[in-house]
Structure formats: structure tokens, C-alpha cells
């Protein structure tokens, strides 16, 4: 019986990763996912899955009905109780990782010229005030230690975004990250390039890579190195990172026979940001626990919500003037044997019609500076602004 991982491992006769990238067309029945290990293009809908807890049941039914190596793909929202945007595709095309395909070295086409209008929601000064209010709450309440506050940047232009072209540019920007485009309900598409693996499972091997604590990159090499070094020594960012790593350890420990958590973080970089990073590895206690089960146990981490979770989520609902939807949720794939990869839905945008809504957030702790958190979100917008031919945000 063939598994999704085995299908990847024997994929020599299948089209290359860039061919799958070129074959993506947005729609309610197509999804694209690429990571450091493999690339998937899903087409057609065999079954929809709105409750992630029933994904394993749906996959087993698909296999019993004759599907070879079925997978579930799509996204899970930030807020609990909302329907997931998951489906079991009729066809799954697999290839190796994009960074191993030499055709990816060819430059992506420049984005089509568009007269993008930018509208920040909330306005920058309102976001700064929200961060200041969160800092005040954190300082006054010893039980609340972190909250992640996000803002959006709405881009509008006649005809909207060219999603296949955007996906091409995103896939070349951070080759060690995860690029995705999945249906987001109705005519909307969620597209992004996340740097953060929530969790992966292969047989009984488990890996998670929480990121928390960030600094914007600089085009000046000396300054870029200085920022990276400062991030590694920043008490505020090290504390923020430690909170997230501890939450990941606490969620995975009951599910793993053994778990390794490094004592200190390292650095990872994207084109726009430096991040503190810790790779947590382990071995499952029960082989029946799927990658999606692990993802649901971890979601949401303090990296996207805060701690404690319920109180941070309440404060987010009070201070953020928009619905996050799929942003800071989970996106990825899983197969009928329980293997899979699920990443945190970051560096993403929701496209529908003329509108492209970008999301970015920052972790707020008692030592946070509102102006610095505003600047961090602006830096995180750069991934998408580059993809549409813009470089400055509001």
C-alpha cells in the first residue's frame, strides 16, 4: 500500500516541482503546498472536511473507496469552532522540493503593473495605541504574560492580484520556508509563504519548529549582522521565545515517548526578517496519533495568540478590529497513515476579487515598545509587497 511519503520518495517519473508550480490555477478545488521536503498540487474535490477531528475518518473512507495514497489539504482557522477549509482532492501531483529544481533559478516574471491602493486596518496610530493598551494590561495582570496583536493592509486594484504570478515570486523569496495557496471559502484564496513549521510527522518521528522573537533585516550587511546578534541576546525576545517553546514542549510531551528541546534558540532568516528558532524533535508514544492530531494539540501556540491562550484570545478580540479568519491558523497536508506537515499560517494574504488583504502581527509582552511592534509588522508586510511589486507599507 502506497503512502504519501512513499509516493514522494519514488517520484522520479513525476513532473518537477516547478512544473507543479506552473500548473497551479486558483479555484475552490485546487491547492498548492511546497516545503523543504516536497511539493504538492491538489486538484478536484473527492470530499470536503469542515471538522479537522474527522479528517482521519474521511481519509480512511477515501482509501476504502479506492483512492491511492489519499491526502487531506487546506487550512484551519485561528478561532475555535469555525469550519475548516480542508478537502480530500481527487488527484494529487507530487514532486521533490522546489529548491532542488534547477528551473527555479530562472527569474520569476515581474508582477503586472497595477495601481494598488493601500488602506491599513487599523490605522498605524490605532495599532500603536492597541499595543500600548496591551502592555498596560500585561503590566497590571501577572497572569497574562503575552498577547499577539495583528493588523491588516488592504490592497485594492482593478482585477486584483495575479495569484499564480504571486505564488511564483513568493516561492523564490524564501526557499527554506513553506509556500501555499489554498481555497479560503467562496471565491477567496489564501496565499502565503510561512517560515514556521508547526509540526510534521513521518512514521513515529515528530518535529516542530517554533519561531518567536523577531528583528527586521537590513540591506546593509554590517547592520544586518548587528541586528541578528542583538536578537540572540535580547532579554525581551528570548523571554517571548521561551514562552512559546515551553508551550510546544507541554503540548507534545504527553504524546511523545521521548522529546528533545534544545536549551537555547538559534537564528533563522527570511528575506525580510530574523527570527529566534528552536527545533523540537521527538518520537510518538502512540503510532495512531496523526500529524493533524499533533497540530490540533499545538494550535494556537503563544507565537500567534499569547499566553494563557483563552485570556490572550479574549484580548485579541477586544483590541483587533477585524476577523483573522485563516490567518494565524494552520495550513498543510496529512495522509491516511497519519504522516503530514502543518505550518503556521503566517506571511499570508487573502485574495478575493479586487481585494488583497495582507496580515502581520507582533508578540506583545510587558517590555514591548508600541513603535517597535508597529515597525515589526511593517517589515513583515514586505514579503507580500515585494510579490506585488510594492516595497513600502503604511
GIFENKA-V8942 format. One record per residue. N is the residue number from 1. BURIAL is I if it has 16 or more other ideal C-beta (glycine too) atoms within 10 Angstrom, else O. Layout:
n=N burial=BURIAL
n=N burial=BURIAL
//
This chain:
n=1 burial=O
n=2 burial=O
n=3 burial=I
n=4 burial=I
n=5 burial=I
n=6 burial=O
n=7 burial=I
n=8 burial=I
n=9 burial=O
n=10 burial=O
n=11 burial=I
n=12 burial=O
n=13 burial=O
n=14 burial=I
n=15 burial=I
n=16 burial=I
n=17 burial=I
n=18 burial=I
n=19 burial=O
n=20 burial=I
n=21 burial=I
n=22 burial=O
n=23 burial=O
n=24 burial=I
n=25 burial=O
n=26 burial=I
n=27 burial=O
n=28 burial=I
n=29 burial=O
n=30 burial=I
n=31 burial=I
n=32 burial=I
n=33 burial=I
n=34 burial=I
n=35 burial=I
n=36 burial=O
n=37 burial=O
n=38 burial=I
n=39 burial=I
n=40 burial=I
n=41 burial=I
n=42 burial=I
n=43 burial=I
n=44 burial=O
n=45 burial=O
n=46 burial=I
n=47 burial=I
n=48 burial=I
n=49 burial=I
n=50 burial=O
n=51 burial=O
n=52 burial=I
n=53 burial=O
n=54 burial=O
n=55 burial=I
n=56 burial=I
n=57 burial=O
n=58 burial=I
n=59 burial=I
n=60 burial=O
n=61 burial=I
n=62 burial=I
n=63 burial=I
n=64 burial=O
n=65 burial=O
n=66 burial=O
n=67 burial=I
n=68 burial=O
n=69 burial=I
n=70 burial=I
n=71 burial=I
n=72 burial=I
n=73 burial=I
n=74 burial=I
n=75 burial=I
n=76 burial=I
n=77 burial=I
n=78 burial=I
n=79 burial=O
n=80 burial=O
n=81 burial=O
n=82 burial=O
n=83 burial=O
n=84 burial=I
n=85 burial=I
n=86 burial=I
n=87 burial=I
n=88 burial=I
n=89 burial=I
n=90 burial=O
n=91 burial=O
n=92 burial=I
n=93 burial=I
n=94 burial=I
n=95 burial=I
n=96 burial=I
n=97 burial=I
n=98 burial=I
n=99 burial=I
n=100 burial=O
n=101 burial=I
n=102 burial=O
n=103 burial=O
n=104 burial=I
n=105 burial=O
n=106 burial=O
n=107 burial=O
n=108 burial=I
n=109 burial=O
n=110 burial=O
n=111 burial=I
n=112 burial=O
n=113 burial=O
n=114 burial=I
n=115 burial=O
n=116 burial=I
n=117 burial=O
n=118 burial=O
n=119 burial=O
n=120 burial=I
n=121 burial=O
n=122 burial=I
n=123 burial=O
n=124 burial=I
n=125 burial=O
n=126 burial=O
n=127 burial=I
n=128 burial=I
n=129 burial=O
n=130 burial=I
n=131 burial=I
n=132 burial=I
n=133 burial=I
n=134 burial=I
n=135 burial=I
n=136 burial=O
n=137 burial=I
n=138 burial=I
n=139 burial=O
n=140 burial=O
n=141 burial=O
n=142 burial=O
n=143 burial=O
n=144 burial=I
n=145 burial=I
n=146 burial=I
n=147 burial=I
n=148 burial=I
n=149 burial=I
n=150 burial=I
n=151 burial=I
n=152 burial=I
n=153 burial=I
n=154 burial=I
n=155 burial=I
n=156 burial=I
n=157 burial=I
n=158 burial=O
n=159 burial=O
n=160 burial=I
n=161 burial=I
n=162 burial=I
n=163 burial=I
n=164 burial=I
n=165 burial=I
n=166 burial=I
n=167 burial=I
n=168 burial=I
n=169 burial=I
n=170 burial=I
n=171 burial=I
n=172 burial=I
n=173 burial=I
n=174 burial=I
n=175 burial=O
n=176 burial=O
n=177 burial=I
n=178 burial=I
n=179 burial=I
n=180 burial=I
n=181 burial=I
n=182 burial=I
n=183 burial=I
n=184 burial=I
n=185 burial=I
n=186 burial=O
n=187 burial=O
n=188 burial=I
n=189 burial=I
n=190 burial=I
n=191 burial=I
n=192 burial=I
n=193 burial=I
n=194 burial=I
n=195 burial=I
n=196 burial=I
n=197 burial=I
n=198 burial=I
n=199 burial=I
n=200 burial=I
n=201 burial=I
n=202 burial=I
n=203 burial=O
n=204 burial=O
n=205 burial=O
n=206 burial=I
n=207 burial=O
n=208 burial=I
n=209 burial=I
n=210 burial=I
n=211 burial=I
n=212 burial=I
n=213 burial=I
n=214 burial=I
n=215 burial=I
n=216 burial=I
n=217 burial=I
n=218 burial=O
n=219 burial=O
n=220 burial=O
n=221 burial=O
n=222 burial=O
n=223 burial=O
n=224 burial=I
n=225 burial=O
n=226 burial=O
n=227 burial=I
n=228 burial=O
n=229 burial=O
n=230 burial=O
n=231 burial=I
n=232 burial=I
n=233 burial=O
n=234 burial=I
n=235 burial=O
n=236 burial=I
n=237 burial=I
n=238 burial=I
n=239 burial=I
n=240 burial=I
n=241 burial=I
n=242 burial=I
n=243 burial=I
n=244 burial=I
n=245 burial=I
n=246 burial=O
n=247 burial=I
n=248 burial=I
n=249 burial=I
n=250 burial=O
n=251 burial=I
n=252 burial=I
n=253 burial=O
n=254 burial=O
n=255 burial=I
n=256 burial=I
n=257 burial=O
n=258 burial=O
n=259 burial=I
n=260 burial=O
n=261 burial=I
n=262 burial=O
n=263 burial=O
n=264 burial=O
n=265 burial=I
n=266 burial=O
n=267 burial=O
n=268 burial=I
n=269 burial=I
n=270 burial=I
n=271 burial=O
n=272 burial=I
n=273 burial=I
n=274 burial=I
n=275 burial=I
n=276 burial=I
n=277 burial=I
n=278 burial=I
n=279 burial=O
n=280 burial=I
n=281 burial=I
n=282 burial=I
n=283 burial=O
n=284 burial=I
n=285 burial=O
n=286 burial=O
n=287 burial=O
n=288 burial=O
n=289 burial=I
n=290 burial=I
n=291 burial=I
n=292 burial=I
n=293 burial=I
n=294 burial=I
n=295 burial=I
n=296 burial=I
n=297 burial=O
n=298 burial=I
n=299 burial=I
n=300 burial=I
n=301 burial=I
n=302 burial=I
n=303 burial=I
n=304 burial=I
n=305 burial=I
n=306 burial=I
n=307 burial=I
n=308 burial=O
n=309 burial=O
n=310 burial=O
n=311 burial=I
n=312 burial=I
n=313 burial=I
n=314 burial=O
n=315 burial=I
n=316 burial=I
n=317 burial=O
n=318 burial=O
n=319 burial=I
n=320 burial=I
n=321 burial=O
n=322 burial=O
n=323 burial=O
n=324 burial=I
n=325 burial=I
n=326 burial=I
n=327 burial=I
n=328 burial=I
n=329 burial=I
n=330 burial=I
n=331 burial=I
n=332 burial=I
n=333 burial=I
n=334 burial=I
n=335 burial=I
n=336 burial=I
n=337 burial=I
n=338 burial=I
n=339 burial=I
n=340 burial=I
n=341 burial=I
n=342 burial=I
n=343 burial=I
n=344 burial=I
n=345 burial=I
n=346 burial=I
n=347 burial=I
n=348 burial=I
n=349 burial=I
n=350 burial=I
n=351 burial=I
n=352 burial=O
n=353 burial=O
n=354 burial=O
n=355 burial=I
n=356 burial=I
n=357 burial=I
n=358 burial=I
n=359 burial=I
n=360 burial=I
n=361 burial=I
n=362 burial=I
n=363 burial=I
n=364 burial=I
n=365 burial=I
n=366 burial=I
n=367 burial=O
n=368 burial=I
n=369 burial=O
n=370 burial=I
n=371 burial=O
n=372 burial=O
n=373 burial=I
n=374 burial=I
n=375 burial=O
n=376 burial=I
n=377 burial=I
n=378 burial=I
n=379 burial=I
n=380 burial=I
n=381 burial=I
n=382 burial=I
n=383 burial=I
n=384 burial=I
n=385 burial=I
n=386 burial=I
n=387 burial=I
n=388 burial=I
n=389 burial=O
n=390 burial=I
n=391 burial=O
n=392 burial=O
n=393 burial=I
n=394 burial=O
//
